[in-house]
Amino acid sequence: MNKACISSRCKISILTCFAAILEEHRTLKQPTLLLSSDNFITAAADFPSQMRASAPNLTTAHIAAGHWIQLEKPLEVNKKLDAFFKA
């Protein structure tokens, strides 16, 4: 079907349906791990506080590192991941 043939009412219906799907699926129901660091950009953003509403099963862990924590502190990251998956 040619996109130009879609009526405006149909477009609104599609957008309404899409918005309902987003609303239904915007909360992470599974356990979620957030690793944070001392990077000044991510620390200032306070991602743990921002994520709690969308991830009620949020576990947070802090690692003293910069932006690339998995490269800078691979052993610490692996320990945090191991503990999270075993919990």
C-alpha positions as CSV (number, residue, x, y, z in Angstrom):
1,M,0.0,0.0,0.0
2,N,1.2,3.4,-0.9
3,K,2.0,5.5,2.3
4,A,0.1,8.4,0.8
5,C,-3.1,6.3,0.8
6,I,-3.2,5.9,4.6
7,S,-5.8,8.2,6.0
8,S,-5.1,10.6,8.9
9,R,-7.6,8.6,11.1
10,C,-5.7,5.4,10.4
11,K,-2.4,7.2,11.2
12,I,-3.8,8.4,14.6
13,S,-5.0,4.9,15.3
14,I,-1.6,3.4,14.6
15,L,0.1,6.0,16.8
16,T,-2.4,5.4,19.6
17,C,-1.8,1.6,19.4
18,F,2.0,2.2,19.4
19,A,1.8,4.5,22.4
20,A,-0.2,1.8,24.3
21,I,2.4,-0.8,23.5
22,L,5.2,1.5,24.7
23,E,3.2,2.3,27.9
24,E,2.7,-1.4,28.6
25,H,6.3,-2.4,28.0
26,R,8.2,0.6,29.4
27,T,8.8,-1.1,32.8
28,L,11.6,-3.7,33.0
29,K,10.1,-6.5,35.0
30,Q,13.2,-8.7,35.1
31,P,16.0,-8.1,37.6
32,T,18.2,-5.4,36.2
33,L,21.8,-4.5,37.1
34,L,23.2,-1.0,36.7
35,L,27.0,-0.5,37.1
36,S,27.9,3.1,37.7
37,S,31.3,4.8,37.9
38,D,33.0,8.0,38.9
39,N,32.9,9.4,35.4
40,F,31.8,12.9,35.9
41,I,29.1,12.8,33.2
42,T,27.4,9.6,34.3
43,A,27.8,10.4,38.0
44,A,26.2,13.8,37.6
45,A,23.3,12.3,35.7
46,D,22.4,10.0,38.7
47,F,21.2,7.2,36.5
48,P,20.2,5.0,39.5
49,S,17.5,7.5,40.6
50,Q,16.3,8.0,37.0
51,M,16.0,4.2,36.4
52,R,14.1,3.2,39.5
53,A,10.7,4.1,38.1
54,S,11.3,2.0,35.0
55,A,13.1,-0.8,36.7
56,P,11.6,-1.8,40.1
57,N,13.9,-4.8,40.4
58,L,17.0,-2.6,40.0
59,T,20.3,-3.5,41.6
60,T,23.0,-0.9,41.5
61,A,26.7,-1.3,42.0
62,H,29.4,1.4,42.0
63,I,32.9,0.8,40.7
64,A,35.7,3.4,41.1
65,A,36.6,3.9,37.4
66,G,36.1,6.2,34.5
67,H,33.8,5.8,31.5
68,W,34.8,2.4,30.3
69,I,34.5,0.4,33.5
70,Q,34.5,-3.0,31.8
71,L,37.9,-2.2,30.2
72,E,39.4,-0.4,33.2
73,K,38.3,-2.8,35.9
74,P,37.4,-6.1,34.3
75,L,37.9,-8.2,37.5
76,E,35.6,-5.9,39.6
77,V,33.0,-5.9,36.8
78,N,33.0,-9.6,36.6
79,K,32.7,-10.0,40.4
80,K,29.6,-7.7,40.4
81,L,28.1,-9.6,37.4
82,D,28.8,-12.9,39.1
83,A,27.2,-11.8,42.4
84,F,24.2,-10.4,40.5
85,F,23.6,-13.6,38.5
86,K,24.0,-15.8,41.6
87,A,21.5,-13.8,43.6
